[in-house]
Amino acid sequence: MVLELAEDHKAFQREVARFSADRIAPAAASIDERGEFPRELIKEVAARGLLGVTIPATWGGAGRDYVSYALALEAIARASAVVSVIASVNNSLVAEPIARFGTQEQKDAWLRPLVTGEAVGAFALSEEHAGSDAANQQTVARLDEQGYVLNGRKVWVANGEAADVAVVFAATQPGSRGRGVGAFLVPLDTSGLTRQPTPESLGVRGLGCVDLLFTDVRVDADAVLGTPSDGFHVAMWALDGGRVAIAAQALGVGQAALDEALRHARAHEAFGQPIANYQAIQWMLADSATELEAARMLMWKAADARQRGERPTLDAAMAKLAASEAAHRAADRAMQILASHGYRRGSVVERLFRDVRATEIYQGTSEVQRMVIAEHVL
């Protein structure tokens, strides 16, 4: 057993880290402050293959494995959690489901634009009463002789402000829960579809989150991914990959918080010496470093399982749970170590502290991850 990255992985990780430090990190504070979707920066991300890391080169993607994808997202997140999430939604939740479940026509229409940055994708699953209980879809897709008519409302749709297409989940057999849900590819300029701004969020500002309101939105019958009852399976398959991606994002933010804490502990003096000399500080740093590294091993394991074609549901849930909570603790400790230097509005640690909190909520809360894990271990 060799728990070490291959040289190709290391080289790719360094490449993405350099790009992230040079181009993404300088924009991170502005993205957060303005709360605007960073369209021009996302085009640069796309130009480096980072919107379609796992998508085959046939469709314009980077054609790399899932470990590479996780490494890329962690490196990006060390610079900006927002950019990392935008990339993960486009890749894990939109491009990958199209590549796996889509028809040749659907792939021809959307894959290349999505991975090259000509188009942006969104994932519309959550509703007011269908968050953790994702099978409780109230948006309805009614079939008639011309195709499907969608009515309902989706909430907190990341990338939605800038997206050209969304994977939309709707009940094709109302009342049947997960057995009667379809996944639909819906262009967001379709008549009857309205984007409505969401309230401002605490962190990861600039994701372009909107609510999507469907009022007699008509799509052709060939807009379905898979069969009209495959939607819940499509969603759960996508979320397996998405949770690996969120684990990677959390680790990037947590590592950035640890980096800030280390920098401050070495430089800041109290009682005539650097605070890094004090055991109280050392133990906080040691705990953060250990917890992040342990979570990273779980994340690599889940990414490897995904690559091998297994359903990494358990591994992905463990990775997301461990990484998001370890990163939250790392940010909290960094805030404590920096004290007033970190607590002020506009500091790096303050932004990381707000950004990391979301990783315990989206794509399945920590409680949902524990439910998944408990179901498997029991």
C-alpha positions as CSV (number, residue, x, y, z in Angstrom):
1,M,0.0,0.0,0.0
2,V,1.5,3.3,-1.1
3,L,-0.3,6.4,0.4
4,E,1.5,8.8,-1.9
5,L,0.5,10.8,-4.9
6,A,1.9,9.8,-8.3
7,E,4.4,12.2,-9.9
8,D,1.8,13.2,-12.5
9,H,-0.6,14.1,-9.7
10,K,2.0,16.2,-7.9
11,A,2.9,18.0,-11.1
12,F,-0.8,18.8,-11.9
13,Q,-1.3,19.9,-8.3
14,R,1.6,22.3,-8.5
15,E,0.3,23.7,-11.8
16,V,-3.1,24.4,-10.4
17,A,-1.7,25.8,-7.2
18,R,0.5,28.3,-9.2
19,F,-2.5,29.4,-11.3
20,S,-4.7,29.8,-8.2
21,A,-2.1,31.8,-6.3
22,D,-1.3,34.0,-9.3
23,R,-4.8,34.6,-10.7
24,I,-7.5,33.5,-8.3
25,A,-6.1,34.5,-4.8
26,P,-5.7,38.3,-5.8
27,A,-9.4,38.4,-6.7
28,A,-10.8,36.4,-3.7
29,A,-11.4,39.4,-1.4
30,S,-13.1,41.4,-4.1
31,I,-15.4,38.5,-5.1
32,D,-16.5,38.2,-1.5
33,E,-16.9,41.9,-0.9
34,R,-19.0,42.5,-4.1
35,G,-20.8,39.2,-4.0
36,E,-20.8,39.0,-7.8
37,F,-20.3,36.0,-10.0
38,P,-16.7,36.2,-11.3
39,R,-17.5,35.6,-15.0
40,E,-14.2,36.7,-16.5
41,L,-12.1,34.7,-14.0
42,I,-14.2,31.6,-14.6
43,K,-13.3,31.9,-18.3
44,E,-9.6,31.7,-17.3
45,V,-10.4,28.7,-15.1
46,A,-12.1,27.0,-18.1
47,A,-9.2,27.8,-20.3
48,R,-7.0,25.6,-18.1
49,G,-9.5,22.7,-18.3
50,L,-10.7,23.1,-14.7
51,L,-14.4,23.2,-15.5
52,G,-14.2,19.7,-17.0
53,V,-11.3,18.0,-15.2
54,T,-12.9,14.5,-15.4
55,I,-14.6,15.0,-18.8
56,P,-12.9,13.1,-21.7
57,A,-10.8,15.2,-24.2
58,T,-13.3,14.1,-26.9
59,W,-15.6,16.7,-25.4
60,G,-12.9,19.3,-24.6
61,G,-12.3,18.2,-21.1
62,A,-9.0,17.6,-19.4
63,G,-9.7,13.8,-19.3
64,R,-8.0,13.4,-15.9
65,D,-8.9,11.1,-13.0
66,Y,-10.9,11.9,-9.9
67,V,-7.9,12.3,-7.7
68,S,-6.6,15.0,-10.0
69,Y,-10.0,16.6,-9.9
70,A,-10.0,16.6,-6.0
71,L,-6.4,18.0,-6.0
72,A,-7.4,20.8,-8.3
73,L,-10.4,21.8,-6.3
74,E,-8.4,21.8,-3.0
75,A,-5.8,24.0,-4.6
76,I,-8.4,26.4,-6.0
77,A,-10.2,26.6,-2.7
78,R,-7.0,27.6,-0.9
79,A,-7.3,30.7,-3.0
80,S,-11.1,31.1,-3.2
81,A,-13.8,28.9,-1.9
82,V,-16.3,30.6,-4.3
83,V,-14.3,29.7,-7.5
84,S,-13.9,26.1,-6.2
85,V,-17.6,25.7,-5.7
86,I,-18.5,27.2,-9.1
87,A,-16.1,24.7,-10.8
88,S,-17.3,21.7,-8.7
89,V,-21.0,22.4,-9.6
90,N,-20.2,22.7,-13.3
91,N,-18.1,19.5,-13.3
92,S,-19.6,17.1,-10.6
93,L,-23.3,18.1,-10.8
94,V,-23.8,19.0,-14.5
95,A,-21.1,17.9,-16.9
96,E,-20.5,14.5,-15.3
97,P,-24.2,13.5,-15.2
98,I,-24.6,14.5,-18.9
99,A,-21.5,12.5,-19.8
100,R,-22.8,9.4,-17.9
101,F,-26.6,9.5,-18.5
102,G,-27.0,11.8,-21.5
103,T,-27.9,10.8,-25.0
104,Q,-25.4,11.5,-27.9
105,E,-27.5,14.5,-28.8
106,Q,-27.4,15.9,-25.2
107,K,-23.7,15.5,-25.1
108,D,-23.2,17.1,-28.4
109,A,-25.3,20.1,-27.3
110,W,-23.9,20.8,-23.9
111,L,-20.7,19.0,-22.9
112,R,-18.1,21.0,-24.9
113,P,-19.7,24.4,-24.1
114,L,-19.8,23.5,-20.4
115,V,-16.2,22.4,-20.1
116,T,-14.7,25.1,-22.3
117,G,-16.5,27.9,-20.5
118,E,-18.8,28.9,-23.4
119,A,-21.7,27.9,-21.1
120,V,-22.1,27.5,-17.3
121,G,-24.2,24.8,-15.7
122,A,-26.4,24.7,-12.6
123,F,-28.0,21.9,-10.5
124,A,-31.6,22.5,-9.4
125,L,-32.5,19.9,-6.8
126,S,-33.3,21.8,-3.6
127,E,-36.7,23.2,-2.8
128,E,-38.1,24.8,0.4
129,H,-39.3,21.4,1.6
130,A,-36.8,19.2,-0.4
131,G,-33.4,19.9,1.0
132,S,-32.2,17.1,3.2
133,D,-35.4,15.2,2.1
134,A,-34.4,15.4,-1.5
135,A,-37.0,12.8,-2.6
136,N,-39.8,15.2,-1.6
137,Q,-39.9,17.0,-4.9
138,Q,-42.8,19.4,-5.3
139,T,-41.8,20.7,-8.7
140,V,-43.9,18.7,-11.2
141,A,-43.2,17.7,-14.8
142,R,-46.4,16.9,-16.6
143,L,-46.2,14.9,-19.9
144,D,-48.4,15.9,-22.8
145,E,-48.3,15.3,-26.6
146,Q,-45.7,18.0,-27.0
147,G,-43.3,17.1,-24.2
148,Y,-43.1,18.1,-20.6
149,V,-44.5,21.1,-18.8
150,L,-42.6,22.1,-15.5
151,N,-44.1,24.0,-12.7
152,G,-42.6,24.7,-9.3
153,R,-39.7,26.5,-7.5
154,K,-36.1,25.6,-6.9
155,V,-34.1,27.4,-4.2
156,W,-30.4,28.3,-3.7
157,V,-29.3,27.3,-7.2
158,A,-25.6,27.9,-7.3
159,N,-24.3,29.3,-10.6
160,G,-27.9,30.1,-11.5
161,E,-27.2,33.8,-12.1
162,A,-24.8,33.0,-14.9
163,A,-26.0,29.6,-16.0
164,D,-27.0,28.7,-19.5
165,V,-28.5,25.3,-18.6
166,A,-29.6,23.5,-15.5
167,V,-30.2,19.9,-14.5
168,V,-33.7,20.3,-13.1
169,F,-35.3,17.6,-10.9
170,A,-39.1,17.3,-11.0
171,A,-41.8,14.8,-10.0
172,T,-43.0,12.9,-13.0
173,Q,-45.2,10.7,-10.8
174,P,-46.3,13.1,-8.0
175,G,-46.5,11.3,-4.6
176,S,-44.1,8.5,-5.6
177,R,-41.0,10.3,-4.0
178,G,-37.7,9.0,-5.4
179,R,-39.4,6.4,-7.6
180,G,-41.1,9.0,-9.7
181,V,-38.5,11.8,-10.3
182,G,-37.1,12.9,-13.6
183,A,-33.9,14.9,-14.4
184,F,-34.4,17.5,-17.2
185,L,-31.8,19.5,-19.1
186,V,-33.5,23.0,-19.2
187,P,-31.9,25.9,-21.0
188,L,-32.3,28.9,-18.7
189,D,-33.6,31.2,-21.4
190,T,-36.7,29.0,-21.8
191,S,-40.0,30.8,-21.7
192,G,-41.8,30.8,-18.3
193,L,-38.5,30.4,-16.3
194,T,-37.7,33.2,-13.9
195,R,-34.5,33.8,-11.9
196,Q,-35.1,35.4,-8.6
197,P,-32.3,36.7,-6.3
198,T,-31.7,34.8,-3.0
199,P,-31.0,36.7,0.2
200,E,-27.4,37.5,0.8
201,S,-25.4,34.6,2.3
202,L,-23.0,34.7,5.2
203,G,-20.1,33.2,3.1
204,V,-19.2,31.9,-0.3
205,R,-20.5,35.1,-1.7
206,G,-20.4,35.4,-5.5
207,L,-21.8,31.9,-6.3
208,G,-24.5,33.5,-8.3
209,C,-27.2,31.8,-6.2
210,V,-30.8,32.3,-7.4
211,D,-34.2,30.7,-7.0
212,L,-35.7,29.3,-10.2
213,L,-39.4,29.8,-10.7
214,F,-41.0,27.5,-13.3
215,T,-44.4,28.6,-14.7
216,D,-45.6,26.3,-17.4
217,V,-42.0,25.8,-18.7
218,R,-42.1,23.6,-21.7
219,V,-39.3,21.2,-22.7
220,D,-39.2,18.5,-25.3
221,A,-39.5,14.9,-24.2
222,D,-35.8,14.3,-25.2
223,A,-34.7,16.8,-22.5
224,V,-34.8,13.9,-20.0
225,L,-31.5,12.5,-18.6
226,G,-32.0,8.8,-18.6
227,T,-35.7,7.7,-18.1
228,P,-38.5,9.8,-16.6
229,S,-38.1,7.9,-13.3
230,D,-34.3,7.9,-13.2
231,G,-33.9,11.4,-11.7
232,F,-33.4,10.5,-8.1
233,H,-30.7,8.0,-9.1
234,V,-29.0,10.6,-11.3
235,A,-29.1,13.1,-8.4
236,M,-27.6,10.6,-5.9
237,W,-24.9,9.5,-8.3
238,A,-24.0,13.1,-9.0
239,L,-23.9,13.9,-5.2
240,D,-21.5,11.1,-4.6
241,G,-19.0,13.0,-6.8
242,G,-20.1,16.3,-5.5
243,R,-19.4,15.3,-1.9
244,V,-15.9,14.3,-2.8
245,A,-15.6,17.8,-4.4
246,I,-17.0,19.6,-1.3
247,A,-14.5,17.6,0.9
248,A,-11.7,18.9,-1.3
249,Q,-13.1,22.4,-1.1
250,A,-13.3,22.3,2.6
251,L,-9.8,21.0,2.9
252,G,-8.5,23.9,0.7
253,V,-10.2,26.4,3.0
254,G,-9.1,24.7,6.1
255,Q,-5.5,24.5,4.9
256,A,-5.6,28.2,4.1
257,A,-6.8,28.9,7.6
258,L,-4.0,26.8,9.0
259,D,-1.5,28.6,6.8
260,E,-2.7,32.0,8.1
261,A,-2.5,30.8,11.7
262,L,1.1,29.5,11.2
263,R,2.2,32.7,9.6
264,H,0.8,34.8,12.5
265,A,2.0,32.5,15.2
266,R,5.6,32.8,13.9
267,A,5.5,36.5,13.5
268,H,3.4,37.8,16.4
269,E,5.1,38.3,19.7
270,A,3.7,38.2,23.3
271,F,5.6,38.5,26.5
272,G,8.8,38.9,24.5
273,Q,8.6,35.9,22.2
274,P,6.7,34.6,19.2
275,I,3.4,33.0,20.3
276,A,4.4,29.9,18.3
277,N,6.6,29.1,21.3
278,Y,3.7,28.7,23.6
279,Q,2.2,25.2,24.0
280,A,-1.4,26.4,23.9
281,I,-0.8,27.7,20.4
282,Q,1.3,24.7,19.3
283,W,-1.5,22.3,20.3
284,M,-4.1,24.1,18.3
285,L,-1.8,24.1,15.3
286,A,-1.1,20.4,15.8
287,D,-4.7,19.5,16.1
288,S,-5.6,21.4,12.9
289,A,-2.8,19.9,10.9
290,T,-3.6,16.3,12.1
291,E,-7.4,16.6,11.5
292,L,-6.9,18.1,8.0
293,E,-4.4,15.4,7.0
294,A,-6.7,12.6,8.3
295,A,-9.6,14.0,6.3
296,R,-7.4,14.4,3.3
297,M,-6.7,10.6,3.4
298,L,-10.5,10.0,3.4
299,M,-11.0,12.4,0.5
300,W,-8.3,10.7,-1.6
301,K,-9.8,7.3,-0.8
302,A,-13.3,8.5,-1.9
303,A,-11.9,10.1,-5.1
304,D,-10.0,6.9,-5.9
305,A,-13.2,4.8,-5.4
306,R,-15.1,7.1,-7.7
307,Q,-12.5,6.8,-10.3
308,R,-12.6,3.0,-10.2
309,G,-16.3,3.1,-11.0
310,E,-17.5,2.1,-7.5
311,R,-20.4,3.9,-5.8
312,P,-18.4,5.8,-3.2
313,T,-21.4,6.7,-1.2
314,L,-20.0,5.7,2.2
315,D,-16.5,7.0,1.4
316,A,-17.8,10.3,0.1
317,A,-20.1,10.8,3.1
318,M,-17.2,10.1,5.5
319,A,-14.8,12.4,3.5
320,K,-17.3,15.3,3.4
321,L,-18.2,15.0,7.1
322,A,-14.6,14.7,8.2
323,A,-13.2,17.4,5.9
324,S,-16.0,20.0,6.5
325,E,-15.8,19.7,10.3
326,A,-12.0,19.6,10.4
327,A,-11.9,22.6,8.2
328,H,-14.4,24.4,10.4
329,R,-12.3,23.7,13.5
330,A,-9.2,24.8,11.7
331,A,-10.8,28.1,10.8
332,D,-12.1,28.6,14.3
333,R,-8.7,27.9,15.8
334,A,-7.1,30.3,13.3
335,M,-9.5,33.0,14.4
336,Q,-8.5,32.3,18.0
337,I,-4.8,32.5,17.3
338,L,-5.1,35.7,15.3
339,A,-7.5,37.1,17.9
340,S,-8.4,40.7,17.0
341,H,-6.2,40.5,13.8
342,G,-8.6,37.8,12.5
343,Y,-11.9,39.0,13.9
344,R,-11.9,42.2,12.0
345,R,-14.1,42.5,8.8
346,G,-12.0,42.0,5.7
347,S,-9.3,39.9,7.1
348,V,-8.4,36.7,5.3
349,V,-9.3,34.5,8.3
350,E,-12.7,36.2,8.7
351,R,-13.5,35.4,5.1
352,L,-12.3,31.8,5.5
353,F,-14.3,31.5,8.7
354,R,-17.5,32.5,6.9
355,D,-16.8,30.4,3.8
356,V,-16.0,27.1,5.5
357,R,-19.3,27.0,7.4
358,A,-21.2,26.3,4.2
359,T,-19.4,23.1,3.6
360,E,-21.2,21.5,6.5
361,I,-24.6,22.4,4.9
362,Y,-24.7,22.2,1.1
363,Q,-24.8,18.9,-0.8
364,G,-26.0,17.2,2.3
365,T,-25.6,18.6,5.9
366,S,-23.3,16.9,8.4
367,E,-26.4,15.3,9.8
368,V,-27.3,13.8,6.5
369,Q,-23.8,12.4,6.1
370,R,-24.1,10.8,9.5
371,M,-27.4,9.2,8.4
372,V,-25.7,7.8,5.3
373,I,-22.8,6.5,7.2
374,A,-25.0,5.0,9.9
375,E,-27.2,3.2,7.3
376,H,-24.0,1.6,5.9
377,V,-22.4,0.6,9.1
378,L,-25.6,-0.8,10.6
